[in-house]
Amino acid sequence: MSLVLLAVGTVLVSIALFNKLPHYVPGRLPAPGAGRAAAEGPLATARRAGTAPRVRLESARLTEQGKALLATLGGSALIVAFFLTLSGL
């Protein structure tokens, strides 16, 4: 239980401090025929290769009240996790 509270508290506090959220960007498949020879001239370089899926950070657009709320909830979760660990639960 304390590990879950620790993880949740850390995530909430980091969102409040850095004002960033992870955003999943799905990958793209390579264009059909991208494996053909470069006999097509300049059009062969204009094709885009496939990209792997990734996670990037976006702005969370939090107000001051939102930052304060997330910091309070996250800090409280961290404090509760600390005391649960001390008590042995």
C-alpha positions in Angstrom: 0.0 0.0 0.0 2.8 2.4 0.9 4.5 1.8 -2.5 1.3 2.7 -4.3 0.9 5.9 -2.3 4.6 6.7 -2.9 4.2 6.3 -6.6 0.9 8.3 -6.7 2.3 11.1 -4.5 5.5 11.3 -6.6 3.5 11.6 -9.8 1.2 14.3 -8.5 4.0 16.4 -7.0 6.1 16.2 -10.2 3.1 17.2 -12.3 2.6 20.2 -10.0 6.2 21.2 -10.0 7.0 20.8 -13.7 3.6 21.5 -15.2 4.1 18.7 -17.7 2.1 15.5 -18.5 3.2 12.5 -20.5 1.5 12.2 -23.9 1.6 9.0 -26.0 2.4 9.5 -29.7 1.6 6.4 -31.8 4.2 5.4 -34.4 3.7 5.6 -38.1 4.0 2.7 -40.5 6.4 3.2 -43.4 4.9 4.5 -46.6 3.9 1.8 -49.1 6.8 1.1 -51.4 9.4 2.8 -49.2 11.7 -0.1 -49.7 12.0 0.4 -53.4 15.2 1.4 -55.1 16.0 5.1 -55.4 15.4 5.0 -59.1 12.5 7.5 -58.7 14.7 10.5 -58.4 13.9 13.3 -55.9 10.6 11.8 -55.0 12.4 8.9 -53.3 13.8 11.2 -50.6 10.5 12.9 -50.0 8.9 9.8 -48.5 8.8 9.5 -44.8 10.1 6.5 -43.0 8.1 4.8 -40.3 8.6 6.1 -36.7 8.5 4.2 -33.5 5.8 5.0 -30.9 7.1 7.3 -28.1 6.0 9.3 -25.1 6.6 13.0 -25.0 5.9 15.7 -22.4 3.2 18.3 -23.0 2.1 21.3 -21.0 -0.5 20.4 -18.3 -1.9 24.0 -18.5 -2.5 24.1 -14.7 -3.7 27.2 -12.9 -2.1 28.2 -9.6 -5.0 26.6 -7.8 -4.5 23.4 -9.7 -0.8 23.3 -8.9 -1.5 23.9 -5.3 -4.1 21.1 -5.2 -1.9 18.6 -6.9 1.0 19.5 -4.6 -1.2 19.2 -1.5 -2.7 15.8 -2.5 0.7 14.4 -3.6 2.5 15.6 -0.5 -0.3 14.1 1.7 0.1 10.8 -0.1 3.8 10.9 0.5 3.4 11.6 4.2 0.8 8.8 4.6 3.2 6.4 2.8 6.0 7.5 5.1 4.0 6.8 8.2 2.6 3.5 6.9 6.2 2.4 6.2 7.2 3.4 9.8 4.3 1.5 11.3 5.1 -1.6 9.2 1.9 -1.9 7.2 
